[in-house]
Amino acid sequence: MFYTVLAMKPYKPPQRSLASYAACRHGGAPPGLVAVELELPGPIAARLERLFQQRPGAEGDAMKPRFARNADHVAAVNAAGGYPAIAVRRR
């Protein structure tokens, strides 16, 4: 007598929390990819992206560092010669 073992994926409930969404976004994944990876329906993905972009006291993209959203700071740095560049020497 032969027994057949079917390899079935275990049930994984969809993750719909802001924490899992934010972890993927902070890892560098774009919103569309995160929605696919977490198996999110369109309206829920849009809501989580809105929540992710909302930070108290921050405007613009939540993925940018705070100084990059400060136009006065960027203008002052550019007036002082811009950001330093590190020269890479090949061996």
NORTASUL-V388445 format. One record per helix or strand of 2 or more residues. SS is the DSSP state (h for helix, s for strand). FROM is the first residue (numbers start at 1). TO is the last residue. Records with the same first field share a line. If there is no record, write none. Layout:
BEGIN
SS->FROM-TO, FROM-TO
END
This chain:
BEGIN
h->18-26, 31-37, 42-53, 66-69, 71-79
END
